[in-house]
Amino acid sequence: MSDFDNLFDEQVERRKPQMEPSIEGFNKEIVDQRKNGLLFLIYIIVNVVFTFGALIYSSSVYPTPDNILDSFEIVGPTLMDPIYDSDAITSIDFSSNVVNNSNIDIQEFYVMIELYDIDNNLLGTIDIYEENFLAGATLPISGSITATVEAASFDVGYGIDLNTMFYITLGTVQAMFAAILFIIIDKDAFKANFKEFRRRPNRYFGQIAIGFVVVFAALILASTILDVFGVSDTSQNEETIRSYFEQDGLRLVMLFFMLCIFTPIVEEVVFRKVVFNFIEPKTNSIVAIIGTGVVFGLMHVITYGDFIQSLPYILMGITFGWIYHRSKKNLLVTIGVHFMNNFFTYIMYILILYGLYQF
């Protein structure tokens, strides 16, 4: 073997270390993409399975919902009394009774009363909610609206649903199931994130603290923008969550695990780990941050259709995406920020529930 042969072999050996990392990186990227695709598929399957399960259970409780709705009837005297102040009408008090003529106990019963003036103009609506409306029972209904003229007629609509404890249990089990599957499937990534977190705890805890402050500021900004456009109501999603809070220990514990533990894990895996890393390679990090924020926001309001209320969630999602990018894609950091945000809301709702804070 000549000296030139040795030189050629040495050059080959020097080139190999330069090629291997790129090949390994390419293979790792393919593996991550496939794993992210599996995570997203698991998310879809879990949602579909639990949704169908809820529908099957609802059908067993209310086998003929249209017939049940038709069985409700206004009975007894119906009053639409105008309330005067200095000879001027300021409001209207409505009162009547509804009877459940079906043979089914209603877990959640809703009544919407619309009051109209003599020209058939809508004066306002009264929403009434009642739990456990038993078969054959009569329910007194009453409420008031602000008005300046007398009401001449009214219209009544009814709704039935499963009780809130069912939805809390369903949401908790569904989120827990998805979170556990995510951790098992992507355990290597979670281990790597945890190892990095332990190596620099001060840095990552600091990022969580900063992230929570930025999320809070983003929500204030969103609220200010909505106020400018005359939107003062909160989202229906938020109203639904708030309605789950009652002075019941088991309910509050389940809400803690659903809102503060499992939901942050599931949503951060889906929107940051999966969606962010799907968008970024095809565009850039800025598009990924904004894109995941928009998707995150719309997913929180799409069920109810109040899309104007997506703004707070969009800004929150953009902040989560920025934190994820800033932390070098350590998912535990965004999960931590998400936990802090949800836990703060959870505590506020409990304080309101027990009369310790006025909203």
CORDA-V901296 format. One record per residue. N is the residue number from 1. RES is the residue in three letters. NEAR is the number of other ideal C-beta (glycine too) atoms within 8 Angstrom. Layout:
n=N res=RES near=NEAR
n=N res=RES near=NEAR
This chain:
n=1 res=MET near=3
n=2 res=SER near=5
n=3 res=ASP near=5
n=4 res=PHE near=6
n=5 res=ASP near=8
n=6 res=ASN near=9
n=7 res=LEU near=8
n=8 res=PHE near=8
n=9 res=ASP near=8
n=10 res=GLU near=8
n=11 res=GLN near=8
n=12 res=VAL near=8
n=13 res=GLU near=7
n=14 res=ARG near=8
n=15 res=ARG near=8
n=16 res=LYS near=8
n=17 res=PRO near=7
n=18 res=GLN near=8
n=19 res=MET near=8
n=20 res=GLU near=8
n=21 res=PRO near=8
n=22 res=SER near=8
n=23 res=ILE near=8
n=24 res=GLU near=8
n=25 res=GLY near=8
n=26 res=PHE near=8
n=27 res=ASN near=8
n=28 res=LYS near=8
n=29 res=GLU near=9
n=30 res=ILE near=8
n=31 res=VAL near=8
n=32 res=ASP near=10
n=33 res=GLN near=10
n=34 res=ARG near=8
n=35 res=LYS near=11
n=36 res=ASN near=12
n=37 res=GLY near=9
n=38 res=LEU near=9
n=39 res=LEU near=15
n=40 res=PHE near=10
n=41 res=LEU near=8
n=42 res=ILE near=12
n=43 res=TYR near=13
n=44 res=ILE near=8
n=45 res=ILE near=8
n=46 res=VAL near=12
n=47 res=ASN near=9
n=48 res=VAL near=8
n=49 res=VAL near=8
n=50 res=PHE near=12
n=51 res=THR near=8
n=52 res=PHE near=8
n=53 res=GLY near=9
n=54 res=ALA near=11
n=55 res=LEU near=8
n=56 res=ILE near=8
n=57 res=TYR near=10
n=58 res=SER near=9
n=59 res=SER near=8
n=60 res=SER near=6
n=61 res=VAL near=9
n=62 res=TYR near=9
n=63 res=PRO near=6
n=64 res=THR near=6
n=65 res=PRO near=8
n=66 res=ASP near=6
n=67 res=ASN near=8
n=68 res=ILE near=13
n=69 res=LEU near=10
n=70 res=ASP near=6
n=71 res=SER near=9
n=72 res=PHE near=11
n=73 res=GLU near=7
n=74 res=ILE near=8
n=75 res=VAL near=8
n=76 res=GLY near=7
n=77 res=PRO near=4
n=78 res=THR near=9
n=79 res=LEU near=8
n=80 res=MET near=11
n=81 res=ASP near=7
n=82 res=PRO near=10
n=83 res=ILE near=10
n=84 res=TYR near=8
n=85 res=ASP near=5
n=86 res=SER near=4
n=87 res=ASP near=3
n=88 res=ALA near=7
n=89 res=ILE near=11
n=90 res=THR near=9
n=91 res=SER near=10
n=92 res=ILE near=16
n=93 res=ASP near=11
n=94 res=PHE near=17
n=95 res=SER near=9
n=96 res=SER near=13
n=97 res=ASN near=10
n=98 res=VAL near=14
n=99 res=VAL near=11
n=100 res=ASN near=15
n=101 res=ASN near=7
n=102 res=SER near=10
n=103 res=ASN near=4
n=104 res=ILE near=8
n=105 res=ASP near=7
n=106 res=ILE near=12
n=107 res=GLN near=11
n=108 res=GLU near=12
n=109 res=PHE near=13
n=110 res=TYR near=12
n=111 res=VAL near=15
n=112 res=MET near=12
n=113 res=ILE near=14
n=114 res=GLU near=11
n=115 res=LEU near=16
n=116 res=TYR near=12
n=117 res=ASP near=11
n=118 res=ILE near=6
n=119 res=ASP near=4
n=120 res=ASN near=6
n=121 res=ASN near=6
n=122 res=LEU near=7
n=123 res=LEU near=11
n=124 res=GLY near=10
n=125 res=THR near=9
n=126 res=ILE near=12
n=127 res=ASP near=9
n=128 res=ILE near=11
n=129 res=TYR near=8
n=130 res=GLU near=10
n=131 res=GLU near=8
n=132 res=ASN near=8
n=133 res=PHE near=10
n=134 res=LEU near=8
n=135 res=ALA near=8
n=136 res=GLY near=7
n=137 res=ALA near=8
n=138 res=THR near=9
n=139 res=LEU near=11
n=140 res=PRO near=7
n=141 res=ILE near=12
n=142 res=SER near=9
n=143 res=GLY near=10
n=144 res=SER near=10
n=145 res=ILE near=12
n=146 res=THR near=6
n=147 res=ALA near=15
n=148 res=THR near=5
n=149 res=VAL near=8
n=150 res=GLU near=10
n=151 res=ALA near=14
n=152 res=ALA near=6
n=153 res=SER near=7
n=154 res=PHE near=11
n=155 res=ASP near=7
n=156 res=VAL near=10
n=157 res=GLY near=7
n=158 res=TYR near=11
n=159 res=GLY near=9
n=160 res=ILE near=12
n=161 res=ASP near=7
n=162 res=LEU near=10
n=163 res=ASN near=10
n=164 res=THR near=9
n=165 res=MET near=7
n=166 res=PHE near=11
n=167 res=TYR near=10
n=168 res=ILE near=13
n=169 res=THR near=9
n=170 res=LEU near=11
n=171 res=GLY near=9
n=172 res=THR near=13
n=173 res=VAL near=9
n=174 res=GLN near=11
n=175 res=ALA near=13
n=176 res=MET near=11
n=177 res=PHE near=10
n=178 res=ALA near=13
n=179 res=ALA near=13
n=180 res=ILE near=8
n=181 res=LEU near=10
n=182 res=PHE near=13
n=183 res=ILE near=10
n=184 res=ILE near=7
n=185 res=ILE near=10
n=186 res=ASP near=12
n=187 res=LYS near=8
n=188 res=ASP near=6
n=189 res=ALA near=11
n=190 res=PHE near=11
n=191 res=LYS near=8
n=192 res=ALA near=8
n=193 res=ASN near=11
n=194 res=PHE near=9
n=195 res=LYS near=8
n=196 res=GLU near=11
n=197 res=PHE near=12
n=198 res=ARG near=6
n=199 res=ARG near=6
n=200 res=ARG near=7
n=201 res=PRO near=8
n=202 res=ASN near=6
n=203 res=ARG near=7
n=204 res=TYR near=15
n=205 res=PHE near=9
n=206 res=GLY near=8
n=207 res=GLN near=13
n=208 res=ILE near=12
n=209 res=ALA near=8
n=210 res=ILE near=8
n=211 res=GLY near=16
n=212 res=PHE near=12
n=213 res=VAL near=8
n=214 res=VAL near=11
n=215 res=VAL near=14
n=216 res=PHE near=10
n=217 res=ALA near=8
n=218 res=ALA near=13
n=219 res=LEU near=11
n=220 res=ILE near=8
n=221 res=LEU near=9
n=222 res=ALA near=13
n=223 res=SER near=9
n=224 res=THR near=8
n=225 res=ILE near=9
n=226 res=LEU near=13
n=227 res=ASP near=9
n=228 res=VAL near=6
n=229 res=PHE near=7
n=230 res=GLY near=5
n=231 res=VAL near=8
n=232 res=SER near=5
n=233 res=ASP near=5
n=234 res=THR near=5
n=235 res=SER near=14
n=236 res=GLN near=10
n=237 res=ASN near=11
n=238 res=GLU near=9
n=239 res=GLU near=9
n=240 res=THR near=8
n=241 res=ILE near=10
n=242 res=ARG near=8
n=243 res=SER near=7
n=244 res=TYR near=11
n=245 res=PHE near=12
n=246 res=GLU near=7
n=247 res=GLN near=4
n=248 res=ASP near=6
n=249 res=GLY near=5
n=250 res=LEU near=6
n=251 res=ARG near=12
n=252 res=LEU near=10
n=253 res=VAL near=8
n=254 res=MET near=11
n=255 res=LEU near=13
n=256 res=PHE near=10
n=257 res=PHE near=11
n=258 res=MET near=14
n=259 res=LEU near=12
n=260 res=CYS near=11
n=261 res=ILE near=11
n=262 res=PHE near=12
n=263 res=THR near=12
n=264 res=PRO near=12
n=265 res=ILE near=13
n=266 res=VAL near=13
n=267 res=GLU near=10
n=268 res=GLU near=15
n=269 res=VAL near=15
n=270 res=VAL near=12
n=271 res=PHE near=15
n=272 res=ARG near=16
n=273 res=LYS near=13
n=274 res=VAL near=14
n=275 res=VAL near=11
n=276 res=PHE near=15
n=277 res=ASN near=14
n=278 res=PHE near=10
n=279 res=ILE near=12
n=280 res=GLU near=11
n=281 res=PRO near=7
n=282 res=LYS near=5
n=283 res=THR near=9
n=284 res=ASN near=6
n=285 res=SER near=7
n=286 res=ILE near=7
n=287 res=VAL near=10
n=288 res=ALA near=15
n=289 res=ILE near=13
n=290 res=ILE near=10
n=291 res=GLY near=11
n=292 res=THR near=17
n=293 res=GLY near=16
n=294 res=VAL near=10
n=295 res=VAL near=11
n=296 res=PHE near=15
n=297 res=GLY near=16
n=298 res=LEU near=12
n=299 res=MET near=8
n=300 res=HIS near=10
n=301 res=VAL near=16
n=302 res=ILE near=8
n=303 res=THR near=6
n=304 res=TYR near=8
n=305 res=GLY near=6
n=306 res=ASP near=9
n=307 res=PHE near=8
n=308 res=ILE near=8
n=309 res=GLN near=16
n=310 res=SER near=13
n=311 res=LEU near=11
n=312 res=PRO near=14
n=313 res=TYR near=15
n=314 res=ILE near=14
n=315 res=LEU near=14
n=316 res=MET near=16
n=317 res=GLY near=15
n=318 res=ILE near=13
n=319 res=THR near=14
n=320 res=PHE near=19
n=321 res=GLY near=16
n=322 res=TRP near=10
n=323 res=ILE near=14
n=324 res=TYR near=15
n=325 res=HIS near=11
n=326 res=ARG near=7
n=327 res=SER near=11
n=328 res=LYS near=5
n=329 res=LYS near=8
n=330 res=ASN near=12
n=331 res=LEU near=14
n=332 res=LEU near=11
n=333 res=VAL near=15
n=334 res=THR near=15
n=335 res=ILE near=11
n=336 res=GLY near=12
n=337 res=VAL near=16
n=338 res=HIS near=13
n=339 res=PHE near=11
n=340 res=MET near=12
n=341 res=ASN near=12
n=342 res=ASN near=12
n=343 res=PHE near=10
n=344 res=PHE near=10
n=345 res=THR near=9
n=346 res=TYR near=12
n=347 res=ILE near=8
n=348 res=MET near=10
n=349 res=TYR near=11
n=350 res=ILE near=10
n=351 res=LEU near=9
n=352 res=ILE near=12
n=353 res=LEU near=9
n=354 res=TYR near=7
n=355 res=GLY near=5
n=356 res=LEU near=5
n=357 res=TYR near=7
n=358 res=GLN near=3
n=359 res=PHE near=4
